[in-house]
Amino acid sequence: MKSLTAYQEVKQKITEDLVRGRYPMGQALPAEKDLSKELDVSIGTLRKAVDELVAEGIVVRRQGRGTYVVEHDLKRLLYYFFHVVKHDVEKKVYPKVELVSLNGVAASKEEASKLQIKEGSPVWRITNRLSLEGKCVMIDQITLDKKRFKKLTRADFIERTGSIYQMYQMEYGQTVVRSSERLRAGLAGKQHAEWLGLNPDSPVLIIRRVAFGLQDEPLEWRVSTLNTSQHEYFSELVV
């Protein structure tokens, strides 16, 4: 196995501290001189490690204030994790989410593969309807490993004060920092067509997403079905 470089070891140590909750969401990391002294590395090595954490969306630099552990505020969610807009309209509007069902089940082969757990392991399977301007435009089917979200209830979803990812972070210490998505064309099944106001077998866009945590571990498997008659999937790359 290839050994880690000095900055990679520093990055790993900081990440492990984040996972253990040493630095809660929204809190600043120690000053560079203090953290480099604690980790017994040069400022340059520390900065290289932090640069990678910034690039991965785990921490964020705030000019003149320091480096902070990322938290899921509305702006971050709209720009990084929610990508549906009306045709030819760039304005991003946060959707209204309605919980349809939340059930404890055994993981299917695909769910187990995406979450890197054993087939048949206990998981939560969740269905949400997402609406924009009062119209259902997308259906989310979400799978979560029960071991990570042991006490999850319908009330957690219905009574939460923020987004689903904010709930993961605040209530369960599970921070989503990136996602991997694949898109494919599909046909709406009977139930999805009814919710989306379509005829059965109408064309839809299917978005398959794995959301990853601080240590690049899969936290959530999500399959979204989008009605593209008036809305489209939006992606923006910032470099």
Rosetta silent file (secondary structure, phi, psi, omega in degrees, C-alpha in Angstrom):
SEQUENCE: MKSLTAYQEVKQKITEDLVRGRYPMGQALPAEKDLSKELDVSIGTLRKAVDELVAEGIVVRRQGRGTYVVEHDLKRLLYYFFHVVKHDVEKKVYPKVELVSLNGVAASKEEASKLQIKEGSPVWRITNRLSLEGKCVMIDQITLDKKRFKKLTRADFIERTGSIYQMYQMEYGQTVVRSSERLRAGLAGKQHAEWLGLNPDSPVLIIRRVAFGLQDEPLEWRVSTLNTSQHEYFSELVV
SCORE:     score description
SCORE:     0.000 S_00000001
   1 L     0.000  134.900 -178.660    0.000    0.000    0.000 S_00000001
   2 L   -67.964  131.268 -179.183    1.303    3.432   -0.942 S_00000001
   3 L   -74.536  154.133 -179.184    2.311    5.481    2.098 S_00000001
   4 L   -80.194  146.615  173.178    0.708    8.851    2.723 S_00000001
   5 L   -76.352  170.631 -177.913    2.586   12.081    2.206 S_00000001
   6 H   -59.455  -45.535 -177.332    2.931   14.509    5.124 S_00000001
   7 H   -69.931  -31.712  177.272    0.056   16.726    4.010 S_00000001
   8 H   -66.603  -37.089  176.130   -2.189   13.696    3.386 S_00000001
   9 H   -64.757  -40.328  178.023   -1.538   12.513    6.941 S_00000001
  10 H   -64.156  -44.667  178.371   -2.466   15.977    8.225 S_00000001
  11 H   -58.511  -43.838  179.851   -5.641   15.965    6.128 S_00000001
  12 H   -62.755  -42.669 -179.801   -6.539   12.548    7.514 S_00000001
  13 H   -64.628  -42.207  178.958   -5.990   13.665   11.116 S_00000001
  14 H   -64.619  -41.925  179.176   -8.157   16.766   10.678 S_00000001
  15 H   -62.142  -41.960  178.635  -10.875   14.684    9.016 S_00000001
  16 H   -62.481  -38.463  176.600  -10.811   12.172   11.874 S_00000001
  17 H   -65.056  -37.301  177.862  -11.219   15.037   14.361 S_00000001
  18 H   -64.042  -44.007 -179.770  -14.200   16.301   12.355 S_00000001
  19 H   -62.982  -38.655  179.884  -15.820   12.860   12.401 S_00000001
  20 H   -74.539   -9.759  178.173  -15.306   12.601   16.168 S_00000001
  21 L    87.692   15.077  178.432  -17.003   15.971   16.589 S_00000001
  22 L   -62.222  -38.821  178.115  -13.991   17.873   17.875 S_00000001
  23 L  -115.713   98.129 -178.677  -14.873   20.702   15.499 S_00000001
  24 L   -64.780  161.860 -179.920  -18.673   21.027   15.241 S_00000001
  25 L   -57.718  138.151  179.052  -20.362   22.301   12.083 S_00000001
  26 L    83.749   -7.058 -178.104  -19.973   26.028   11.637 S_00000001
  27 L   -90.807  148.967  179.188  -17.049   26.231   14.078 S_00000001
  28 E   -78.131  145.081  170.090  -13.656   27.619   13.118 S_00000001
  29 L   -72.758  159.616  175.946  -10.571   25.428   13.034 S_00000001
  30 L   -58.209  158.383  177.037   -7.704   26.562   15.276 S_00000001
  31 L   -56.525  149.687 -176.294   -5.404   29.257   13.891 S_00000001
  32 H   -53.426  -45.042 -177.146   -2.834   27.937   11.417 S_00000001
  33 H   -64.596  -36.150 -179.983    0.125   28.509   13.726 S_00000001
  34 H   -72.539  -42.024 -177.820   -1.606   26.670   16.583 S_00000001
  35 H   -70.894  -37.671  178.535   -2.790   23.767   14.446 S_00000001
  36 H   -66.210  -36.062  177.731    0.572   23.339   12.717 S_00000001
  37 H   -67.904  -43.150  179.303    2.284   23.289   16.111 S_00000001
  38 H   -60.986  -40.746 -177.000   -0.195   20.747   17.467 S_00000001
  39 H   -89.628   -3.958  177.179    0.305   18.483   14.442 S_00000001
  40 L    59.095   49.042  177.386    4.048   19.133   14.364 S_00000001
  41 L  -135.289  167.367  178.242    4.125   20.159   10.695 S_00000001
  42 L   -74.879  160.935  175.902    5.067   23.265    8.751 S_00000001
  43 H   -59.266  -39.394 -179.872    2.545   25.955    7.858 S_00000001
  44 H   -61.278  -43.368  178.513    3.006   25.004    4.189 S_00000001
  45 H   -64.879  -43.183  179.159    2.121   21.355    4.832 S_00000001
  46 H   -61.102  -45.596 -177.414   -0.913   22.349    6.871 S_00000001
  47 H   -62.974  -37.520  178.856   -2.136   24.754    4.183 S_00000001
  48 H   -64.289  -40.370  178.213   -1.842   22.097    1.488 S_00000001
  49 H   -65.068  -44.115 -179.392   -3.966   19.730    3.576 S_00000001
  50 H   -67.519  -35.261  176.862   -6.549   22.433    4.270 S_00000001
  51 H   -56.114  -42.373  179.836   -6.572   23.407    0.573 S_00000001
  52 H   -68.511  -38.889  178.019   -7.765   19.902   -0.271 S_00000001
  53 H   -64.464  -36.075  176.509  -10.422   19.988    2.447 S_00000001
  54 H   -66.491  -45.746 -179.220  -11.655   23.295    1.018 S_00000001
  55 H   -61.358  -31.443 -179.405  -11.698   21.881   -2.520 S_00000001
  56 L   -87.305   -0.828  177.015  -13.742   18.919   -1.299 S_00000001
  57 L    78.454   18.272 -178.628  -16.280   21.169    0.419 S_00000001
  58 L   -87.057  -37.686  174.686  -15.476   19.942    3.932 S_00000001
  59 E  -130.124  164.437 -179.455  -14.266   23.300    5.265 S_00000001
  60 E  -136.532  137.741  177.268  -14.593   26.828    3.933 S_00000001
  61 E   -88.582  136.954  176.416  -12.267   29.824    4.218 S_00000001
  62 E  -119.925  117.076 -172.604  -13.804   33.140    5.238 S_00000001
  63 L   -50.776  123.331  177.138  -11.684   36.146    4.376 S_00000001
  64 L    76.945   -0.726 -176.110  -10.168   37.721    7.480 S_00000001
  65 L  -119.950  -29.421  179.943  -11.984   35.322    9.808 S_00000001
  66 E   126.633 -165.670 -178.522  -10.425   31.888    9.392 S_00000001
  67 E  -112.405  129.370 -173.074  -11.373   28.404    8.196 S_00000001
  68 E  -121.007  148.631  173.837  -14.729   26.948    9.236 S_00000001
  69 E   -68.924  130.199 -175.834  -16.340   23.522    9.177 S_00000001
  70 L   -64.456  146.185  172.655  -18.951   23.582    6.447 S_00000001
  71 L  -133.552  153.392 -173.997  -22.617   23.562    7.393 S_00000001
  72 L   -84.958   86.760  172.097  -25.638   23.051    5.177 S_00000001
  73 L   -89.436  174.341 -174.792  -27.224   26.441    4.820 S_00000001
  74 H   -61.063  -42.196 -177.953  -29.826   27.185    2.154 S_00000001
  75 H   -61.520  -45.064 -179.703  -27.381   28.724   -0.320 S_00000001
  76 H   -61.322  -43.204 -178.643  -25.073   25.711   -0.214 S_00000001
  77 H   -64.777  -41.804 -178.878  -27.953   23.294   -0.725 S_00000001
  78 H   -64.872  -39.940 -173.331  -29.375   25.226   -3.678 S_00000001
  79 H   -87.587  -23.076 -175.521  -26.076   25.532   -5.485 S_00000001
  80 H  -112.401  -26.196 -171.949  -24.549   22.144   -4.765 S_00000001
  81 L  -127.046   -3.642  178.601  -27.313   19.635   -4.156 S_00000001
  82 L  -129.673  122.268 -166.350  -30.522   20.838   -5.770 S_00000001
  83 L  -132.340   39.163  179.665  -30.557   21.272   -9.535 S_00000001
  84 E  -116.288  126.327  178.817  -34.117   21.707  -10.821 S_00000001
  85 E  -136.243  161.499  175.528  -35.242   24.915  -12.484 S_00000001
  86 E   -71.049  151.574 -179.076  -38.047   25.980  -14.789 S_00000001
  87 L   -49.111  127.631  174.520  -37.228   25.934  -18.499 S_00000001
  88 L    60.880   21.423  176.844  -34.905   28.814  -19.442 S_00000001
  89 L  -122.075  121.259 -176.235  -35.084   30.297  -15.932 S_00000001
  90 L   -86.932  -15.131 -178.502  -31.839   30.376  -13.921 S_00000001
  91 L   -62.160  129.479  179.657  -33.410   31.451  -10.629 S_00000001
  92 L   -96.647  127.490 -179.438  -33.118   28.647   -8.090 S_00000001
  93 L  -120.492  130.960 -179.068  -36.104   28.157   -5.792 S_00000001
  94 L   -70.814  132.780 -174.786  -35.992   25.795   -2.831 S_00000001
  95 L   -78.898  156.611  169.716  -38.654   23.077   -3.230 S_00000001
  96 E   -86.753  129.895 -176.140  -41.421   22.163   -0.844 S_00000001
  97 E  -111.623  128.044  178.478  -40.859   18.574    0.289 S_00000001
  98 E  -116.533  122.236  177.722  -43.721   16.282    1.299 S_00000001
  99 E   -75.248  126.241  177.759  -42.972   12.974    2.997 S_00000001
 100 E   -96.169  -47.194 -178.832  -45.024   10.146    1.478 S_00000001
 101 E  -154.991  152.180  174.497  -43.604    7.142    3.318 S_00000001
 102 E  -143.092  112.449 -175.650  -40.775    6.046    5.627 S_00000001
 103 E  -131.816  144.198  172.898  -40.350    2.308    6.147 S_00000001
 104 E   -88.432  122.964 -176.310  -37.760    0.019    7.668 S_00000001
 105 E  -140.446  177.253  175.054  -36.911   -2.740    5.170 S_00000001
 106 E   -90.757  137.657 -176.878  -34.123   -5.091    4.134 S_00000001
 107 L   -65.273  133.202  173.306  -31.637   -3.641    1.656 S_00000001
 108 L   -73.435  172.947  179.692  -31.940   -4.822   -1.922 S_00000001
 109 H   -59.676  -44.187 -178.695  -28.849   -5.876   -3.844 S_00000001
 110 H   -68.171  -44.511  179.113  -28.579   -2.447   -5.490 S_00000001
 111 H   -59.875  -43.631  179.727  -29.184   -0.513   -2.263 S_00000001
 112 H   -62.666  -40.748  179.846  -26.573   -2.606   -0.455 S_00000001
 113 H   -64.085  -43.813 -177.253  -24.070   -2.043   -3.247 S_00000001
 114 H   -69.600  -34.677 -178.720  -24.558    1.731   -3.281 S_00000001
 115 H   -94.066   -0.767  178.862  -24.364    2.068    0.519 S_00000001
 116 L    57.589   48.029  174.941  -21.544   -0.490    0.832 S_00000001
 117 L  -127.620  174.936 -179.460  -23.449   -2.702    3.256 S_00000001
 118 L   -78.420  143.131  175.660  -24.544   -6.331    3.104 S_00000001
 119 L   -58.714  134.739 -178.014  -27.603   -7.262    1.082 S_00000001
 120 L    91.491   -6.909  177.156  -30.540   -7.699    3.460 S_00000001
 121 L   -63.665  150.950  179.803  -29.139   -5.252    6.037 S_00000001
 122 E   -69.094  130.836  178.673  -31.772   -3.034    7.695 S_00000001
 123 E  -136.619  160.942  168.959  -32.318    0.254    5.885 S_00000001
 124 E   -94.700  132.787  174.968  -34.782    3.098    5.841 S_00000001
 125 E  -117.635  120.974 -169.740  -36.594    3.508    2.538 S_00000001
 126 E  -123.426  139.139  174.666  -38.148    6.951    2.138 S_00000001
 127 E  -121.626  126.709  177.541  -40.350    8.489   -0.562 S_00000001
 128 E  -121.669  148.519  169.331  -40.692   12.270   -0.927 S_00000001
 129 E  -110.254  129.876 -179.329  -42.626   14.438   -3.347 S_00000001
 130 E  -109.898  130.893 -176.706  -40.958   17.735   -4.273 S_00000001
 131 E  -122.289  143.342  171.925  -43.028   20.667   -5.485 S_00000001
 132 E  -124.904  129.587 -178.989  -42.162   23.997   -7.081 S_00000001
 133 L    54.054   39.145  174.155  -44.786   26.743   -7.310 S_00000001
 134 L    80.324    5.756 -177.712  -47.392   24.355   -5.944 S_00000001
 135 E  -122.365  130.159  177.904  -46.826   21.619   -8.541 S_00000001
 136 E   -66.954  122.806 -177.760  -45.174   18.250   -7.918 S_00000001
 137 E  -119.425  -16.945 -176.930  -42.178   18.069  -10.263 S_00000001
 138 E  -150.879  144.719  175.582  -39.961   15.363   -8.787 S_00000001
 139 E  -114.113  127.741  175.963  -40.179   12.172   -6.730 S_00000001
 140 E  -106.461  130.361  170.278  -37.283   11.180   -4.473 S_00000001
 141 E  -116.184  114.220 -170.572  -36.778    7.612   -3.300 S_00000001
 142 E  -113.900  138.069  175.295  -34.114    7.643   -0.592 S_00000001
 143 E  -123.532  131.797  179.539  -32.339    4.757    1.130 S_00000001
 144 E  -128.168  143.571  175.291  -30.359    5.157    4.372 S_00000001
 145 E   -71.859  124.778 -178.656  -28.383    2.652    6.422 S_00000001
 146 L   -61.759  -27.756 -179.346  -30.232    2.148    9.729 S_00000001
 147 L   -64.310  -31.614  179.776  -26.929    1.875   11.588 S_00000001
 148 L   -84.714  -26.178 -174.652  -26.176    5.521   10.777 S_00000001
 149 L  -129.695   60.272 -169.401  -29.728    6.770   11.394 S_00000001
 150 L   -60.532  -41.504 -171.982  -30.944    4.472   14.184 S_00000001
 151 L  -103.967   22.970 -178.204  -33.719    6.602   15.672 S_00000001
 152 L   -61.968  135.246  179.052  -35.083    8.124   12.482 S_00000001
 153 L  -135.546  167.069  174.911  -38.830    8.767   12.570 S_00000001
 154 H   -59.393  -36.072 -179.178  -41.512   10.361   10.406 S_00000001
 155 H   -63.379  -34.346  177.354  -41.542   13.238   12.882 S_00000001
 156 H   -56.617  -42.545 -178.936  -37.852   13.900   12.162 S_00000001
 157 H   -74.656  -47.567 -173.252  -38.752   14.578    8.559 S_00000001
 158 H   -69.902  -38.101 -173.739  -42.047   16.360    9.052 S_00000001
 159 L   -98.654    4.126 -178.676  -40.982   18.591   11.953 S_00000001
 160 L   -63.503  150.731 -177.354  -37.425   19.403   10.865 S_00000001
 161 L   -92.537  -17.000 -179.586  -36.579   23.104   10.701 S_00000001
 162 L  -126.840 -149.927 -179.614  -34.235   22.899    7.713 S_00000001
 163 L   -81.882  174.015  176.456  -33.464   20.617    4.795 S_00000001
 164 H   -62.493  -44.094 -179.474  -32.957   16.847    4.867 S_00000001
 165 H   -66.676  -32.961  174.282  -29.175   17.272    4.638 S_00000001
 166 H   -64.632  -40.115  177.943  -29.279   19.773    7.495 S_00000001
 167 H   -63.256  -45.372  177.139  -31.182   17.193    9.552 S_00000001
 168 H   -53.289  -44.025 -174.699  -28.576   14.517    8.753 S_00000001
 169 H   -72.312  -48.984 -173.823  -25.885   16.888    9.955 S_00000001
 170 H   -75.794  -38.965 -174.184  -27.538   18.366   13.048 S_00000001
 171 H   -93.207  -26.133 -173.446  -29.360   15.318   14.406 S_00000001
 172 H  -125.749   -0.120  178.687  -27.102   12.444   13.356 S_00000001
 173 L    65.887   24.362 -179.446  -23.658   13.977   12.787 S_00000001
 174 L  -108.662  106.806 -174.752  -23.651   12.802    9.169 S_00000001
 175 L  -101.908  118.967  176.164  -22.357   15.573    6.888 S_00000001
 176 L   -81.473  123.237 -178.868  -22.825   15.281    3.141 S_00000001
 177 L  -114.263  -18.597  176.397  -19.876   16.912    1.379 S_00000001
 178 E  -158.819  166.372  176.516  -20.251   15.673   -2.176 S_00000001
 179 E  -140.099  153.222  176.156  -22.451   13.584   -4.427 S_00000001
 180 E  -119.156  125.555 -173.530  -21.958   11.383   -7.471 S_00000001
 181 E  -125.720  147.627  171.587  -24.781   11.378   -9.986 S_00000001
 182 E  -131.267  137.524 -178.089  -25.777    9.510  -13.126 S_00000001
 183 E  -114.284  143.923  176.695  -28.672   10.563  -15.357 S_00000001
 184 E  -149.517  154.644  174.678  -30.762    8.411  -17.662 S_00000001
 185 E   -80.372  148.702  179.660  -33.991    8.655  -19.616 S_00000001
 186 E  -154.930 -175.819  178.545  -36.917    6.584  -18.368 S_00000001
 187 E  -121.527  139.620 -177.743  -40.679    6.119  -18.351 S_00000001
 188 L   -74.746  128.746  172.597  -42.981    7.074  -15.505 S_00000001
 189 L   -71.706  174.019 -174.776  -44.668    4.209  -13.689 S_00000001
 190 H   -57.810  -49.570 -177.131  -48.358    4.457  -12.791 S_00000001
 191 H   -67.800  -45.074  179.077  -47.899    5.935   -9.291 S_00000001
 192 H   -63.497  -39.082  179.004  -45.166    8.363  -10.275 S_00000001
 193 H   -62.246  -40.825  179.022  -47.147    9.460  -13.310 S_00000001
 194 H   -62.635  -47.322 -179.539  -50.160   10.212  -11.115 S_00000001
 195 H   -63.798  -38.105 -175.777  -48.104   12.287   -8.678 S_00000001
 196 H   -87.060   -1.390  179.642  -46.321   14.147  -11.481 S_00000001
 197 L    70.965   36.170 -178.945  -49.507   14.824  -13.459 S_00000001
 198 L  -119.443  165.368  170.005  -48.412   12.679  -16.408 S_00000001
 199 L   -79.705  146.422  177.016  -49.817    9.803  -18.382 S_00000001
 200 L   -53.518  144.141 -179.436  -48.310    6.407  -17.493 S_00000001
 201 L    68.654   17.211  172.499  -45.160    5.630  -19.479 S_00000001
 202 L   -71.189  150.135  179.524  -44.525    9.318  -20.177 S_00000001
 203 E   -68.212  138.177  177.591  -40.815   10.169  -20.586 S_00000001
 204 E  -139.169  165.013  173.704  -39.046   11.350  -17.439 S_00000001
 205 E  -100.806  131.294  179.889  -35.488   12.031  -16.337 S_00000001
 206 E  -111.610  123.891 -177.811  -34.093    9.659  -13.710 S_00000001
 207 E  -112.193  120.879 -177.981  -31.271   10.935  -11.490 S_00000001
 208 E  -111.258  117.483 -170.486  -29.347    8.335   -9.499 S_00000001
 209 E  -130.104  134.786  167.426  -27.233    9.848   -6.737 S_00000001
 210 E  -109.465  127.177  176.894  -24.926    8.618   -3.991 S_00000001
 211 E  -100.766  134.445 -173.986  -24.179   11.232   -1.312 S_00000001
 212 E  -114.277  151.690 -178.561  -20.846   10.899    0.495 S_00000001
 213 L   -96.727 -166.390 -174.508  -19.644   11.967    3.937 S_00000001
 214 L   -59.328  -34.730 -179.010  -16.456   13.397    5.417 S_00000001
 215 L  -101.905   23.520  179.471  -14.463   10.189    4.963 S_00000001
 216 L    63.101   28.558  177.029  -15.888    9.566    1.492 S_00000001
 217 L   -91.712  141.048  179.065  -18.288    6.988    2.909 S_00000001
 218 E   -70.290  126.080 -179.463  -21.715    6.604    1.219 S_00000001
 219 E  -104.895  -30.953 -173.229  -24.449    8.090    3.427 S_00000001
 220 E  -147.381  139.415  172.225  -27.459    8.135    1.129 S_00000001
 221 E  -115.493  125.387 -173.371  -28.677    6.435   -2.048 S_00000001
 222 E  -134.513  133.064  173.513  -31.303    8.442   -3.915 S_00000001
 223 E  -118.789  116.962 -177.203  -33.251    7.855   -7.120 S_00000001
 224 E  -111.035  137.855  178.683  -35.120   10.938   -8.335 S_00000001
 225 E  -115.214  117.867 -173.625  -37.729   11.012  -11.081 S_00000001
 226 E  -111.293  130.705  171.408  -38.177   14.414  -12.740 S_00000001
 227 L   -79.932  112.807 -175.407  -41.043   15.628  -14.933 S_00000001
 228 L   -97.110   13.059 -179.305  -39.195   17.555  -17.649 S_00000001
 229 L   -65.365  -33.417  179.050  -42.262   18.952  -19.420 S_00000001
 230 L  -129.201  -10.493 -177.300  -41.724   22.348  -17.735 S_00000001
 231 E  -126.556  158.185 -178.244  -38.620   21.834  -15.597 S_00000001
 232 E  -140.833  161.168  178.311  -35.066   20.724  -16.273 S_00000001
 233 E   -80.591  132.843 -175.247  -31.990   19.498  -14.468 S_00000001
 234 L  -117.831  132.066  178.223  -29.494   22.283  -13.840 S_00000001
 235 L  -133.493  137.019 -178.382  -25.755   21.833  -13.299 S_00000001
 236 L  -134.262  124.907  178.791  -23.170   24.539  -12.710 S_00000001
 237 L  -103.007  124.563  177.954  -19.405   24.037  -12.541 S_00000001
 238 L  -111.719  124.880 -178.145  -17.399   26.627  -10.643 S_00000001
 239 L  -124.767    0.000    0.000  -13.614   26.518  -11.093 S_00000001
